[in-house]
Amino acid sequence: MSSTSSSFLTAISADERPRRRTSSGTYFRHGDDLIVTPFAQILASLRNVRNSFFAVCNLQIPDDKYKSIKKPPVFDTRLCDSASQMALEAMEELDWCLEQLETVQTHRSVSEMASNKFRKLLNKELSQFAESSKSGGQISRFLINTYMDHDDEENNTVDLPSVEINSEASTSSSPQMSLLGKAKTAAMSRISGVRRLKASHGAGGNVPEYGVECAKEIVVYMQQLNDWGPNVFKIHELSKGHALTSITYSLLHQRGLLKTFEIPSHQLITYLLHLEHHYRENPYHNQIHAADVAQSMHVLISSPALKDVFTDLEILAAIMAGAMHDVDHPGFTNQYLINSNSELAIMYNDESVLEQHHLAVAFKLLQESNCDFLSGFSKKQRQTFRKIVIDMVLATDMSKHMSLLADLKTMVEAKKVSGSHALELDKYNDRIQVLQSMIHLADLSNPTKPIELYRCWNERICEEYWRQGDREKDLGLEISPMCDRTNVTLEKSQVGFIDYIVHPIFETWADLVYPHAQNILDQLEENRQWYQARIPEETDSARDEGGGEAVQQEKKRTVDQLSEEDIENV
């Protein structure tokens, strides 16, 4: 069908015009067709460069478009040996680039190429790890289930032992429909009607130094908030159970953000107390973890390499995102909520279920009496704050790990290749990409903290997983990897977690902010060695049968006992 006029798609903007026209006097063309999309224009331009190179070297353009990779061409004898070799290498490199670019699916981002590559590499590593022992299979299955996006089934093909699932567990009338008991309907009602806190921080009177009344001994610990790995457990104890409020308020006050945005102290404190109140008393996903992530965000965003990169509003939103990111966490994983047809999974269509719920609760709390600390913001500021927090909290979905790693690695390597020594993050998409990586790092940062803190967090997350496993067993569901308290692989799982998940992304971050994260990598390596040295020689044979009695007794220490003992050891 012919057309008498061209659509707006054929218009060429000024910023994409090449400096010189091609010999035919036209811009990006392929045969008689005008090329208008940027990616296709790059391919067309590189193809023209390749053809010109063949002409300069007096070579016939081969029918096979990438023949130089398969069979070296014969160069003009007028070229000396060194020039011929240089030309050959240039052609091979150009052909390789073109071949790679042409395999890119046009609806995917460039960094997704890296993500797919990393998934395949990790799958290969985990397949070998899974074959090493029964416990290796469990650990590999856990890493795959937790840190890879299940949308990409093609890449999640690790050959792992299969486990039969009780057929009754998949029926709509199965017991897991009452997964959270009365809490499942309450979860929805909390979004439309959040639980009320009995008391709020009044507008009158002096504001305590840390937002709430604390023991005087807390001073020495609060002075460490600019360091990596302060003892948040001790702060929680000395603030009388208000780690999240005291730490978050102190960080924002220290940065002068309350003054910058004219945030009323009493409204911020009341909001933080409400937020704190909506964190459940889970072993791991509780307000202490939220305080730890907010403080870790503060340290990461303070890197000298990021000086003057982020606006005050972005910094405020980033720290608050850390504080909000797990509010009202039920103590179960996303996959468990999906498998059990929970009310939350139905509400959010199985997509980042927990993360969307955390956001809904956190923003709903702003509507509570005396809680809107953003009341003095302009409409634009409120919208920007909300967008940043949403983008960041959604990035705490652990299944997005490989995508975040690929984005960060692509940014780091592009910076290296371009020869740029400074981070150029002029666009929001670039800055939010770094902020998303940052909160993911903060959320994964336990293995990079002092060993006493790391051990404490590790015992807590294990207890939370085991409680989920107990519930799965009661409901006739398959017990998720690492959730069976009778099949403990603690030390080996931590070494695998560090090697395959934590170290690669923190190493990439260290490249981005070099040399300002070396201390974090050093602590990570020290912690890895600590766990590696404690893997018993016969770990697999012992633990595949449920572990020895002494080992099991050690793992059954209560979380409360652990906290008191380990807090004193820090």
PAPA-902525 format. One record per residue (C-alpha): x, y, z. Coordinates in pm, whole numbers, plus 50000, padded with zeros to 5 digits. Example, Ala and Ser with C-alpha at 12.3 -4.5 7.8 and 13.67 -1.06 7.14 Angstrom:
<markes>
512304955050780 513674989450714 
</markes>
This chain:
<markes>
500005000050000 501525032849889 501425064850088 501585100249957 503085114150277 505355102250554 504365100550919 506145118851200 508185087151257 510405095350960 511405129351097 515075131751198 515895151851507 518865175251509 520755155951776 520875123751569 522225138351245 525705125051164 528395150751096 528825138950739 526325125050499 526895090950347 528045089049987 524465085049874 523565117950042 521045102250279 520975095750650 520295062150815 519055039250539 518885002250475 518264997250107 515295019150023 514105020650383 514755049550619 515905037950964 514395058651246 514805039751573 518045047651762 519125011551813 518625002451448 520435034551349 523455023351551 523424989851372 523065006551033 525895030751108 528215002851223 527384982750912 528355012850701 531615015750896 532304978950828 531644982450456 533855013350439 536624994450618 536464966550361 536674992450083 539695010050238 541484976650269 540584968749907 538564937950004 535434923749852 532514925550094 531674889050171 528214874550122 528364860450475 528054891850686 530384878750960 532794858850747 535854875850901 535154857951229 535064823951062 537714827750792 540344855550786 540194876050461 543184881050233 544354917150255 545844939449988 549554930949955 550344968249982 549654965650357 552614955350570 552294925150799 551664945951112 549024966850936 547354935550799 547264920251147 545844952151295 543184953851024 542264917451080 541854922551455 539784953951399 537494935551158 537044906051391 536224929051681 533764949351474 532054917951345 531794904151699 530174936651816 527684935951532 526834899651593 526194906551963 524114937451895 521924919851642 520984893251898 519544919452135 515764917052165 514504951652087 511964952752371 514614947152636 517154970852787 520854968252717 521574959253079 519214929653042 521844914052818 524134914253121 521364901353344 520714871653117 524424864553093 524864865853470 521874842753521 523384816853290 526774819353461 525214816353806 523044787253693 526164769053581 527924775653912 524914765254117 524404733653912 527924722854004 527374733454365 524124713554378 525864682054257 528474684354533 526124672654809 522524670554922 522924702455123 524424719154817 521224711354629 519104727254901 521264758554913 521234761854534 517484757854524 517124784954789 519334809454598 517474803154273 514034806654433 514944838154623 517284858454403 516114851254048 513024865853889 510604837453817 509334855653508 512464844253328 511834806853326 514194801253033 517214810753241 516144793953566 517064758853457 519354745853729 519214707953740 518084702154099 516474672154269 512694674054245 510454671854550 506874659254532 504204683254651 501124671054832 498404671654567 495864684054818 497924715254878 496994730254542 493224728454583 491184758854666 489754741854975 493154733655123 494124745355475 496634770855352 493774793455248 493734803655613 497494809355601 497554839355827 494354830956011 492474861956108 495434882755995 494734876455626 491614897855621 493164922555862 495994927855614 493564942855365 491684962955625 494924978555745 495394994855408 492005011555421 492035016355801 495445015155965 495705005256332 495745035556556 498555042856796 497245051157143 499565080757193 501335105156962 504125129857012 502605162857117 503485195456944 504365212357270 507455207057486 511065200057404 511935172657158 514355146757303 517765146157137 517055113556958 513315118756913 512365096457207 513525093057566 516635071357582 519085058957843 522095081657872 524415052757778 523045054257422 525235084157335 528325063557256 526325041357017 524555070156843 527945085856775 528655055756551 525755062056313 528155074756046 530105042056063 529415009155889 527874984856136 526905002256461 525234980056721 521564985456638 520544959156892 522094979157173 520485011057040 517134993057041 517654983157402 518835017457522 516075035857332 513525014457518 512414996057206 512525025156962 515505017556737 513705028056419 512435061256553 515645071156730 517975062056443 515865076156159 515085108556342 518765113056435 519955107556077 517505132455927 518195158056201 521965153856165 521735160155791 519725191855846 516825178455641 514205188355897 515355224255867 515745223155488 512175211255431 510665227255742 509525193255869 507795196256208 509705174156453 506585162856637 504895151556315 507965132256199 508335115356538 504635106456550 504855091456201 507975071456293 506295058356609 503295047556401 505605031456144 507485013756421 504205001656571 503264985456240 506404964156225 505524930056363 507664912156620 509224888056372 512654873456450 514184891456149 511794913655954 511114937956235 511764974456318 515414967456415 516084954756063 514374985655920 516555007956138 519644989056022 518714993655654 517985030855702 521355035755874 523165015555605 521505037455340 522825068055522 526405054955509 526245043155146 524795075855019 527515094755211 530315079954998 532715107254878 532265093954524 528585103854544 529125138654682 526695163854527 525125136554312 521765134754490 519395162554588 518285167754949 514835154754857 516335122954711 518415117655026 515375122755249 513345098255040 516195072955036 516575071655414 512815070655465 512545042555207 514955022555421 512795028955728 509545019955546 510684990955331 509404961255537 506544976055743 503854950655840 505974921555710 504154889355809 507334868755844 506734848455529 508314850655184 506624863154868 506694828354717 504994813855022 502214839755006 501744831954637 501794794254683 499234796454962 496824819054770 497034845255042 494844876155037 497874898354973 499004877454674 495514879754527 495374917154586 498724923854417 498474897554142 501544878254264 503844907154169 506204919454445 503424911654690 505144921455013 506844952054870 503584966354739 501934959855074 504764977155263 504315007855043 500555008455085 500825007155464 503665032455483 501835058555276 498485051555440 500085060455774 500725095755645 496965101055659 496815094156031 496375122956275 499545143456324 501535119656100 501895139255776 505455151955810 505275161755441 502545187355510 504825216455418 505875201455086 504675214354752 502585191154537 505605185054314 507835176654611 505285152054750 504945135054412 508715132554373 509165119154727 506475093054669 507915082154334 511425077654476 510205057654774 508035035454554 510845028954305 513255020754587 511024998454799 509974978154494 513694972054436 513894953754770 512094924254610 514964899254625 513864882654301 515084914354124 518644907954241 520104897153905 518554926653723 519904951253982 523334935253964 523304937153584 522224973653586 524944983053833 527654962953656 526684977653320 526915012853465 530325005953619 531784990853303 530325017753078 531995043353302 535315025053265 535065021252888 534155057752841 537235068053039 535135088753277 536385091553634 533335109553770 529805096753801 527505115153562 523975110053689 522175139653538 518965120653462 516495107353718 516605072353567 520355070753628 520115083553984 517215060954080 519125031453939 521935038454185 519475044254471 517725011354394 521044993154398 521885011054722 518794999954914 519234964554782 522814965254913 521624978355249 519014950755264 521704924555190 524374939955410 524304916555712 527304895955590 529364927955561 528824938755922 531034929656223 530884892256280 528954894456609 526184914156439 526244891656133 525844860456347 522954876156534 521144885456211 521884851256067 520344832856361 517294855456340 516654849655969 517114812256017 514524812156296 512084831256074 512624807055786 512174777356018 508884791256146 507724793455785 508844757455734 506874746856040 503774763655897 504324747855554 504624713755718 501404719155913 499574728955594 500864699855391 502944722055164 506424714455037 508904728955286 510804756955114 514594754055082 516434764555402 513144764055598 513464729155749 514814732156104 515694694956102 517994699055802 520434726255903 523154738255665 523974771055836 527714775755779 527774762055425 524724782255326 526374814455440 529514807555239 527364800854933 525264831855000 528384853455016 530064837654712 527094838354476 524964867654591 526584892254832 530184894654713 529464900154340 527164929954400 529254945854677 532364941554464 530574959854182 529504987454421 533104990654542 534154996254180 531545023654142 532625043054452 536295032354448 538185033054679 535615041154946 534095006655009 537214985855062 536534982855435 533174966755354 534784940955125 537464933555384 534854926555653 532884904955410 535944883655336 536754880655706 533214868855778 533334843755494 536514828855633 534894826955977 532014805755845 534204785855607 536434775155896 533404762056084 532024739055817 532534704155966 534364679355744 531354656355743 528774683955724 526824668555438 526574632955570 525544645455913 523104672055804 521494652655524 520154630055796 518954659456001 522194668556179 523664656656507 521864662156833 524464687056955 524154707456636 520374707856660 520394718557023 522674747656931 520294758856655 517274757456886 518444786157106 515634811257132 515874844656958 515574862657292 518504843557438 520514850357126 519854887557139 520914892157500 524064871457461 525214885357129 524414921557215 526824919257506 529484903457281 529504931657026 
</markes>
